[in-house]
Amino acid sequence: MSSNLSSRHQQISTLILSLLLLSSAMLLVGIFAPMMTLTKFVWIDNSFSLFAGTLQLFIDGQYFLFIILLTFSILLPVAKLILLLRFWYADSSSCDQLQNFMSWISHYGKWSMLDVFVVALLLVIVKLGALASVQVHYGIYMYAGAGLLIMLATTIISSIAKKDIENSLES
């Protein structure tokens, strides 16, 4: 196996690139676009994005929550996109590299950004209770959509890599 996955699987390469680019755009919008508006005591509105909320945790001295949210909801999804693109277009996708990728994907899947983010949102909503109402905006849908597209691209790339491993072991 000397060429990259993209060149070996040209029939699906455009789909993979489209999924990765679309999920990248949606992730960026989801991180910086308004996700929700909190209305406290009927007259005080506060809209925020994932980035603004994460930054506010830092400003408020909630460093542990800041690190958790920054790591699992912003940095890891961006890193996963970069690594998926790199892996798909890497010049030498040897059997060992494919197996390392499959191992990485299985471990990374346990740290899904959507799970962590949904739990964080539920905590905010439950914590506010009767004190405030929450109105959801398009940023949360873009973020969730990006997460789903990243998972779809990961599944497709993983299945292709797995088939390549099987084919190379048979030869």
mmCIF file of the C-alpha atoms, coordinates in Angstrom:
data_MODEL
# 
_entry.id   MODEL 
# 
loop_
_atom_site.group_PDB 
_atom_site.id 
_atom_site.type_symbol 
_atom_site.label_atom_id 
_atom_site.label_alt_id 
_atom_site.label_comp_id 
_atom_site.label_asym_id 
_atom_site.label_entity_id 
_atom_site.label_seq_id 
_atom_site.pdbx_PDB_ins_code 
_atom_site.Cartn_x 
_atom_site.Cartn_y 
_atom_site.Cartn_z 
_atom_site.occupancy 
_atom_site.B_iso_or_equiv 
_atom_site.pdbx_formal_charge 
_atom_site.auth_seq_id 
_atom_site.auth_comp_id 
_atom_site.auth_asym_id 
_atom_site.auth_atom_id 
_atom_site.pdbx_PDB_model_num 
ATOM 1   C CA . MET A 1 1   ? 0.000   0.000   0.000  1.00 0.00 ? 1   MET A CA 1 
ATOM 2   C CA . SER A 1 2   ? 1.912   2.990   -1.200 1.00 0.00 ? 2   SER A CA 1 
ATOM 3   C CA . SER A 1 3   ? -0.635  5.697   -2.035 1.00 0.00 ? 3   SER A CA 1 
ATOM 4   C CA . ASN A 1 4   ? -2.996  7.516   0.284  1.00 0.00 ? 4   ASN A CA 1 
ATOM 5   C CA . LEU A 1 5   ? -6.557  6.487   1.104  1.00 0.00 ? 5   LEU A CA 1 
ATOM 6   C CA . SER A 1 6   ? -7.985  9.297   -1.004 1.00 0.00 ? 6   SER A CA 1 
ATOM 7   C CA . SER A 1 7   ? -6.248  8.173   -4.192 1.00 0.00 ? 7   SER A CA 1 
ATOM 8   C CA . ARG A 1 8   ? -7.029  4.502   -3.561 1.00 0.00 ? 8   ARG A CA 1 
ATOM 9   C CA . HIS A 1 9   ? -10.732 5.287   -3.077 1.00 0.00 ? 9   HIS A CA 1 
ATOM 10  C CA . GLN A 1 10  ? -11.365 8.088   -5.569 1.00 0.00 ? 10  GLN A CA 1 
ATOM 11  C CA . GLN A 1 11  ? -15.041 7.179   -6.002 1.00 0.00 ? 11  GLN A CA 1 
ATOM 12  C CA . ILE A 1 12  ? -15.782 8.262   -2.408 1.00 0.00 ? 12  ILE A CA 1 
ATOM 13  C CA . SER A 1 13  ? -13.028 10.847  -1.949 1.00 0.00 ? 13  SER A CA 1 
ATOM 14  C CA . THR A 1 14  ? -15.237 13.794  -2.959 1.00 0.00 ? 14  THR A CA 1 
ATOM 15  C CA . LEU A 1 15  ? -17.880 12.729  -0.439 1.00 0.00 ? 15  LEU A CA 1 
ATOM 16  C CA . ILE A 1 16  ? -15.305 12.487  2.355  1.00 0.00 ? 16  ILE A CA 1 
ATOM 17  C CA . LEU A 1 17  ? -13.800 15.879  1.511  1.00 0.00 ? 17  LEU A CA 1 
ATOM 18  C CA . SER A 1 18  ? -17.292 17.423  1.345  1.00 0.00 ? 18  SER A CA 1 
ATOM 19  C CA . LEU A 1 19  ? -18.255 15.939  4.715  1.00 0.00 ? 19  LEU A CA 1 
ATOM 20  C CA . LEU A 1 20  ? -15.055 17.160  6.351  1.00 0.00 ? 20  LEU A CA 1 
ATOM 21  C CA . LEU A 1 21  ? -15.267 20.675  4.875  1.00 0.00 ? 21  LEU A CA 1 
ATOM 22  C CA . LEU A 1 22  ? -18.976 21.037  5.676  1.00 0.00 ? 22  LEU A CA 1 
ATOM 23  C CA . SER A 1 23  ? -18.489 19.780  9.214  1.00 0.00 ? 23  SER A CA 1 
ATOM 24  C CA . SER A 1 24  ? -15.544 22.181  9.648  1.00 0.00 ? 24  SER A CA 1 
ATOM 25  C CA . ALA A 1 25  ? -17.677 25.139  8.559  1.00 0.00 ? 25  ALA A CA 1 
ATOM 26  C CA . MET A 1 26  ? -20.578 24.042  10.738 1.00 0.00 ? 26  MET A CA 1 
ATOM 27  C CA . LEU A 1 27  ? -18.272 23.529  13.715 1.00 0.00 ? 27  LEU A CA 1 
ATOM 28  C CA . LEU A 1 28  ? -16.820 27.029  13.377 1.00 0.00 ? 28  LEU A CA 1 
ATOM 29  C CA . VAL A 1 29  ? -20.286 28.549  13.117 1.00 0.00 ? 29  VAL A CA 1 
ATOM 30  C CA . GLY A 1 30  ? -21.467 26.385  16.021 1.00 0.00 ? 30  GLY A CA 1 
ATOM 31  C CA . ILE A 1 31  ? -18.598 27.509  18.235 1.00 0.00 ? 31  ILE A CA 1 
ATOM 32  C CA . PHE A 1 32  ? -18.996 31.250  17.584 1.00 0.00 ? 32  PHE A CA 1 
ATOM 33  C CA . ALA A 1 33  ? -22.728 31.680  16.770 1.00 0.00 ? 33  ALA A CA 1 
ATOM 34  C CA . PRO A 1 34  ? -25.297 32.327  19.493 1.00 0.00 ? 34  PRO A CA 1 
ATOM 35  C CA . MET A 1 35  ? -26.429 29.038  21.000 1.00 0.00 ? 35  MET A CA 1 
ATOM 36  C CA . MET A 1 36  ? -28.958 30.205  23.522 1.00 0.00 ? 36  MET A CA 1 
ATOM 37  C CA . THR A 1 37  ? -30.490 33.176  25.235 1.00 0.00 ? 37  THR A CA 1 
ATOM 38  C CA . LEU A 1 38  ? -31.142 33.080  28.948 1.00 0.00 ? 38  LEU A CA 1 
ATOM 39  C CA . THR A 1 39  ? -33.973 35.285  30.154 1.00 0.00 ? 39  THR A CA 1 
ATOM 40  C CA . LYS A 1 40  ? -33.816 35.955  33.890 1.00 0.00 ? 40  LYS A CA 1 
ATOM 41  C CA . PHE A 1 41  ? -36.666 37.565  35.773 1.00 0.00 ? 41  PHE A CA 1 
ATOM 42  C CA . VAL A 1 42  ? -38.455 38.325  32.461 1.00 0.00 ? 42  VAL A CA 1 
ATOM 43  C CA . TRP A 1 43  ? -36.424 41.459  31.595 1.00 0.00 ? 43  TRP A CA 1 
ATOM 44  C CA . ILE A 1 44  ? -32.748 40.428  31.619 1.00 0.00 ? 44  ILE A CA 1 
ATOM 45  C CA . ASP A 1 45  ? -31.580 38.662  28.433 1.00 0.00 ? 45  ASP A CA 1 
ATOM 46  C CA . ASN A 1 46  ? -28.148 37.139  27.999 1.00 0.00 ? 46  ASN A CA 1 
ATOM 47  C CA . SER A 1 47  ? -27.228 35.476  24.670 1.00 0.00 ? 47  SER A CA 1 
ATOM 48  C CA . PHE A 1 48  ? -24.032 33.522  24.372 1.00 0.00 ? 48  PHE A CA 1 
ATOM 49  C CA . SER A 1 49  ? -22.079 31.211  22.106 1.00 0.00 ? 49  SER A CA 1 
ATOM 50  C CA . LEU A 1 50  ? -20.012 28.196  23.094 1.00 0.00 ? 50  LEU A CA 1 
ATOM 51  C CA . PHE A 1 51  ? -16.858 30.292  22.770 1.00 0.00 ? 51  PHE A CA 1 
ATOM 52  C CA . ALA A 1 52  ? -18.294 33.179  24.823 1.00 0.00 ? 52  ALA A CA 1 
ATOM 53  C CA . GLY A 1 53  ? -19.597 30.792  27.483 1.00 0.00 ? 53  GLY A CA 1 
ATOM 54  C CA . THR A 1 54  ? -16.241 29.057  27.716 1.00 0.00 ? 54  THR A CA 1 
ATOM 55  C CA . LEU A 1 55  ? -14.437 32.387  27.955 1.00 0.00 ? 55  LEU A CA 1 
ATOM 56  C CA . GLN A 1 56  ? -16.873 33.549  30.645 1.00 0.00 ? 56  GLN A CA 1 
ATOM 57  C CA . LEU A 1 57  ? -16.007 30.482  32.733 1.00 0.00 ? 57  LEU A CA 1 
ATOM 58  C CA . PHE A 1 58  ? -12.351 31.559  32.594 1.00 0.00 ? 58  PHE A CA 1 
ATOM 59  C CA . ILE A 1 59  ? -13.214 35.157  33.509 1.00 0.00 ? 59  ILE A CA 1 
ATOM 60  C CA . ASP A 1 60  ? -15.344 33.933  36.426 1.00 0.00 ? 60  ASP A CA 1 
ATOM 61  C CA . GLY A 1 61  ? -12.457 31.842  37.739 1.00 0.00 ? 61  GLY A CA 1 
ATOM 62  C CA . GLN A 1 62  ? -14.123 28.503  36.960 1.00 0.00 ? 62  GLN A CA 1 
ATOM 63  C CA . TYR A 1 63  ? -10.871 27.127  35.574 1.00 0.00 ? 63  TYR A CA 1 
ATOM 64  C CA . PHE A 1 64  ? -11.719 23.421  35.840 1.00 0.00 ? 64  PHE A CA 1 
ATOM 65  C CA . LEU A 1 65  ? -15.001 23.840  33.922 1.00 0.00 ? 65  LEU A CA 1 
ATOM 66  C CA . PHE A 1 66  ? -13.223 26.130  31.451 1.00 0.00 ? 66  PHE A CA 1 
ATOM 67  C CA . ILE A 1 67  ? -10.590 23.466  30.716 1.00 0.00 ? 67  ILE A CA 1 
ATOM 68  C CA . ILE A 1 68  ? -13.183 20.680  30.403 1.00 0.00 ? 68  ILE A CA 1 
ATOM 69  C CA . LEU A 1 69  ? -15.436 22.651  28.045 1.00 0.00 ? 69  LEU A CA 1 
ATOM 70  C CA . LEU A 1 70  ? -12.529 24.046  26.008 1.00 0.00 ? 70  LEU A CA 1 
ATOM 71  C CA . THR A 1 71  ? -10.895 20.637  25.653 1.00 0.00 ? 71  THR A CA 1 
ATOM 72  C CA . PHE A 1 72  ? -13.898 18.438  24.903 1.00 0.00 ? 72  PHE A CA 1 
ATOM 73  C CA . SER A 1 73  ? -16.168 20.866  23.060 1.00 0.00 ? 73  SER A CA 1 
ATOM 74  C CA . ILE A 1 74  ? -13.690 22.960  21.063 1.00 0.00 ? 74  ILE A CA 1 
ATOM 75  C CA . LEU A 1 75  ? -10.138 21.586  20.882 1.00 0.00 ? 75  LEU A CA 1 
ATOM 76  C CA . LEU A 1 76  ? -10.840 17.856  20.446 1.00 0.00 ? 76  LEU A CA 1 
ATOM 77  C CA . PRO A 1 77  ? -13.408 18.279  17.642 1.00 0.00 ? 77  PRO A CA 1 
ATOM 78  C CA . VAL A 1 78  ? -11.041 20.614  15.766 1.00 0.00 ? 78  VAL A CA 1 
ATOM 79  C CA . ALA A 1 79  ? -8.148  18.194  16.321 1.00 0.00 ? 79  ALA A CA 1 
ATOM 80  C CA . LYS A 1 80  ? -10.268 15.283  15.107 1.00 0.00 ? 80  LYS A CA 1 
ATOM 81  C CA . LEU A 1 81  ? -11.131 17.133  11.885 1.00 0.00 ? 81  LEU A CA 1 
ATOM 82  C CA . ILE A 1 82  ? -7.491  17.986  11.263 1.00 0.00 ? 82  ILE A CA 1 
ATOM 83  C CA . LEU A 1 83  ? -6.377  14.418  11.924 1.00 0.00 ? 83  LEU A CA 1 
ATOM 84  C CA . LEU A 1 84  ? -9.137  12.945  9.724  1.00 0.00 ? 84  LEU A CA 1 
ATOM 85  C CA . LEU A 1 85  ? -8.086  15.216  6.854  1.00 0.00 ? 85  LEU A CA 1 
ATOM 86  C CA . ARG A 1 86  ? -4.439  14.397  7.401  1.00 0.00 ? 86  ARG A CA 1 
ATOM 87  C CA . PHE A 1 87  ? -5.076  10.669  7.590  1.00 0.00 ? 87  PHE A CA 1 
ATOM 88  C CA . TRP A 1 88  ? -7.300  10.643  4.489  1.00 0.00 ? 88  TRP A CA 1 
ATOM 89  C CA . TYR A 1 89  ? -4.658  12.491  2.434  1.00 0.00 ? 89  TYR A CA 1 
ATOM 90  C CA . ALA A 1 90  ? -1.462  11.121  4.069  1.00 0.00 ? 90  ALA A CA 1 
ATOM 91  C CA . ASP A 1 91  ? 1.048   9.994   1.439  1.00 0.00 ? 91  ASP A CA 1 
ATOM 92  C CA . SER A 1 92  ? 1.833   6.622   2.938  1.00 0.00 ? 92  SER A CA 1 
ATOM 93  C CA . SER A 1 93  ? -1.131  4.859   4.491  1.00 0.00 ? 93  SER A CA 1 
ATOM 94  C CA . SER A 1 94  ? 0.631   1.625   5.378  1.00 0.00 ? 94  SER A CA 1 
ATOM 95  C CA . CYS A 1 95  ? -1.086  -1.243  7.143  1.00 0.00 ? 95  CYS A CA 1 
ATOM 96  C CA . ASP A 1 96  ? 0.541   -0.162  10.435 1.00 0.00 ? 96  ASP A CA 1 
ATOM 97  C CA . GLN A 1 97  ? -0.706  3.403   10.032 1.00 0.00 ? 97  GLN A CA 1 
ATOM 98  C CA . LEU A 1 98  ? -4.199  2.153   9.255  1.00 0.00 ? 98  LEU A CA 1 
ATOM 99  C CA . GLN A 1 99  ? -4.181  -0.016  12.375 1.00 0.00 ? 99  GLN A CA 1 
ATOM 100 C CA . ASN A 1 100 ? -2.944  2.905   14.493 1.00 0.00 ? 100 ASN A CA 1 
ATOM 101 C CA . PHE A 1 101 ? -5.725  5.047   13.083 1.00 0.00 ? 101 PHE A CA 1 
ATOM 102 C CA . MET A 1 102 ? -8.337  2.396   13.886 1.00 0.00 ? 102 MET A CA 1 
ATOM 103 C CA . SER A 1 103 ? -7.001  2.167   17.443 1.00 0.00 ? 103 SER A CA 1 
ATOM 104 C CA . TRP A 1 104 ? -7.060  5.945   17.808 1.00 0.00 ? 104 TRP A CA 1 
ATOM 105 C CA . ILE A 1 105 ? -10.643 6.146   16.525 1.00 0.00 ? 105 ILE A CA 1 
ATOM 106 C CA . SER A 1 106 ? -11.860 3.477   18.940 1.00 0.00 ? 106 SER A CA 1 
ATOM 107 C CA . HIS A 1 107 ? -10.288 5.302   21.904 1.00 0.00 ? 107 HIS A CA 1 
ATOM 108 C CA . TYR A 1 108 ? -11.386 8.752   20.764 1.00 0.00 ? 108 TYR A CA 1 
ATOM 109 C CA . GLY A 1 109 ? -14.984 7.625   20.264 1.00 0.00 ? 109 GLY A CA 1 
ATOM 110 C CA . LYS A 1 110 ? -15.277 7.261   24.018 1.00 0.00 ? 110 LYS A CA 1 
ATOM 111 C CA . TRP A 1 111 ? -14.703 10.994  24.408 1.00 0.00 ? 111 TRP A CA 1 
ATOM 112 C CA . SER A 1 112 ? -17.472 12.209  22.131 1.00 0.00 ? 112 SER A CA 1 
ATOM 113 C CA . MET A 1 113 ? -17.905 15.982  22.084 1.00 0.00 ? 113 MET A CA 1 
ATOM 114 C CA . LEU A 1 114 ? -21.682 15.764  21.810 1.00 0.00 ? 114 LEU A CA 1 
ATOM 115 C CA . ASP A 1 115 ? -22.053 13.730  24.991 1.00 0.00 ? 115 ASP A CA 1 
ATOM 116 C CA . VAL A 1 116 ? -20.015 16.190  27.030 1.00 0.00 ? 116 VAL A CA 1 
ATOM 117 C CA . PHE A 1 117 ? -21.714 19.205  25.509 1.00 0.00 ? 117 PHE A CA 1 
ATOM 118 C CA . VAL A 1 118 ? -25.253 17.883  26.012 1.00 0.00 ? 118 VAL A CA 1 
ATOM 119 C CA . VAL A 1 119 ? -24.500 17.138  29.661 1.00 0.00 ? 119 VAL A CA 1 
ATOM 120 C CA . ALA A 1 120 ? -23.160 20.682  30.098 1.00 0.00 ? 120 ALA A CA 1 
ATOM 121 C CA . LEU A 1 121 ? -26.305 22.158  28.541 1.00 0.00 ? 121 LEU A CA 1 
ATOM 122 C CA . LEU A 1 122 ? -28.551 20.020  30.702 1.00 0.00 ? 122 LEU A CA 1 
ATOM 123 C CA . LEU A 1 123 ? -26.683 21.182  33.793 1.00 0.00 ? 123 LEU A CA 1 
ATOM 124 C CA . VAL A 1 124 ? -27.215 24.817  32.806 1.00 0.00 ? 124 VAL A CA 1 
ATOM 125 C CA . ILE A 1 125 ? -30.912 24.313  32.104 1.00 0.00 ? 125 ILE A CA 1 
ATOM 126 C CA . VAL A 1 126 ? -31.550 22.313  35.286 1.00 0.00 ? 126 VAL A CA 1 
ATOM 127 C CA . LYS A 1 127 ? -29.484 24.688  37.422 1.00 0.00 ? 127 LYS A CA 1 
ATOM 128 C CA . LEU A 1 128 ? -31.523 27.679  36.275 1.00 0.00 ? 128 LEU A CA 1 
ATOM 129 C CA . GLY A 1 129 ? -34.887 26.034  36.911 1.00 0.00 ? 129 GLY A CA 1 
ATOM 130 C CA . ALA A 1 130 ? -37.584 28.601  37.624 1.00 0.00 ? 130 ALA A CA 1 
ATOM 131 C CA . LEU A 1 131 ? -35.158 31.522  37.708 1.00 0.00 ? 131 LEU A CA 1 
ATOM 132 C CA . ALA A 1 132 ? -34.752 31.763  33.962 1.00 0.00 ? 132 ALA A CA 1 
ATOM 133 C CA . SER A 1 133 ? -36.024 30.517  30.638 1.00 0.00 ? 133 SER A CA 1 
ATOM 134 C CA . VAL A 1 134 ? -33.752 29.278  27.867 1.00 0.00 ? 134 VAL A CA 1 
ATOM 135 C CA . GLN A 1 135 ? -34.279 29.993  24.166 1.00 0.00 ? 135 GLN A CA 1 
ATOM 136 C CA . VAL A 1 136 ? -32.170 27.873  21.806 1.00 0.00 ? 136 VAL A CA 1 
ATOM 137 C CA . HIS A 1 137 ? -30.584 29.452  18.685 1.00 0.00 ? 137 HIS A CA 1 
ATOM 138 C CA . TYR A 1 138 ? -29.076 28.163  15.440 1.00 0.00 ? 138 TYR A CA 1 
ATOM 139 C CA . GLY A 1 139 ? -25.552 27.829  16.859 1.00 0.00 ? 139 GLY A CA 1 
ATOM 140 C CA . ILE A 1 140 ? -26.494 24.747  18.819 1.00 0.00 ? 140 ILE A CA 1 
ATOM 141 C CA . TYR A 1 141 ? -27.967 23.119  15.718 1.00 0.00 ? 141 TYR A CA 1 
ATOM 142 C CA . MET A 1 142 ? -24.849 23.896  13.697 1.00 0.00 ? 142 MET A CA 1 
ATOM 143 C CA . TYR A 1 143 ? -22.653 22.473  16.447 1.00 0.00 ? 143 TYR A CA 1 
ATOM 144 C CA . ALA A 1 144 ? -24.736 19.311  16.766 1.00 0.00 ? 144 ALA A CA 1 
ATOM 145 C CA . GLY A 1 145 ? -24.852 18.919  12.971 1.00 0.00 ? 145 GLY A CA 1 
ATOM 146 C CA . ALA A 1 146 ? -21.076 19.265  12.794 1.00 0.00 ? 146 ALA A CA 1 
ATOM 147 C CA . GLY A 1 147 ? -20.728 16.561  15.421 1.00 0.00 ? 147 GLY A CA 1 
ATOM 148 C CA . LEU A 1 148 ? -22.972 14.222  13.458 1.00 0.00 ? 148 LEU A CA 1 
ATOM 149 C CA . LEU A 1 149 ? -21.122 14.881  10.187 1.00 0.00 ? 149 LEU A CA 1 
ATOM 150 C CA . ILE A 1 150 ? -17.768 14.286  11.886 1.00 0.00 ? 150 ILE A CA 1 
ATOM 151 C CA . MET A 1 151 ? -19.083 10.980  13.227 1.00 0.00 ? 151 MET A CA 1 
ATOM 152 C CA . LEU A 1 152 ? -20.360 10.028  9.767  1.00 0.00 ? 152 LEU A CA 1 
ATOM 153 C CA . ALA A 1 153 ? -17.025 10.882  8.112  1.00 0.00 ? 153 ALA A CA 1 
ATOM 154 C CA . THR A 1 154 ? -15.177 8.967   10.830 1.00 0.00 ? 154 THR A CA 1 
ATOM 155 C CA . THR A 1 155 ? -17.375 5.923   10.302 1.00 0.00 ? 155 THR A CA 1 
ATOM 156 C CA . ILE A 1 156 ? -16.860 5.966   6.534  1.00 0.00 ? 156 ILE A CA 1 
ATOM 157 C CA . ILE A 1 157 ? -13.097 6.482   6.768  1.00 0.00 ? 157 ILE A CA 1 
ATOM 158 C CA . SER A 1 158 ? -12.827 3.800   9.471  1.00 0.00 ? 158 SER A CA 1 
ATOM 159 C CA . SER A 1 159 ? -14.714 1.248   7.391  1.00 0.00 ? 159 SER A CA 1 
ATOM 160 C CA . ILE A 1 160 ? -12.530 2.005   4.357  1.00 0.00 ? 160 ILE A CA 1 
ATOM 161 C CA . ALA A 1 161 ? -9.364  1.719   6.467  1.00 0.00 ? 161 ALA A CA 1 
ATOM 162 C CA . LYS A 1 162 ? -10.598 -1.551  7.962  1.00 0.00 ? 162 LYS A CA 1 
ATOM 163 C CA . LYS A 1 163 ? -11.235 -3.008  4.487  1.00 0.00 ? 163 LYS A CA 1 
ATOM 164 C CA . ASP A 1 164 ? -7.765  -1.887  3.366  1.00 0.00 ? 164 ASP A CA 1 
ATOM 165 C CA . ILE A 1 165 ? -6.234  -3.616  6.397  1.00 0.00 ? 165 ILE A CA 1 
ATOM 166 C CA . GLU A 1 166 ? -8.138  -6.817  5.637  1.00 0.00 ? 166 GLU A CA 1 
ATOM 167 C CA . ASN A 1 167 ? -7.129  -6.684  1.967  1.00 0.00 ? 167 ASN A CA 1 
ATOM 168 C CA . SER A 1 168 ? -3.459  -6.147  2.813  1.00 0.00 ? 168 SER A CA 1 
ATOM 169 C CA . LEU A 1 169 ? -3.455  -8.995  5.304  1.00 0.00 ? 169 LEU A CA 1 
ATOM 170 C CA . GLU A 1 170 ? -4.977  -11.335 2.706  1.00 0.00 ? 170 GLU A CA 1 
ATOM 171 C CA . SER A 1 171 ? -2.273  -10.517 0.143  1.00 0.00 ? 171 SER A CA 1 
# 
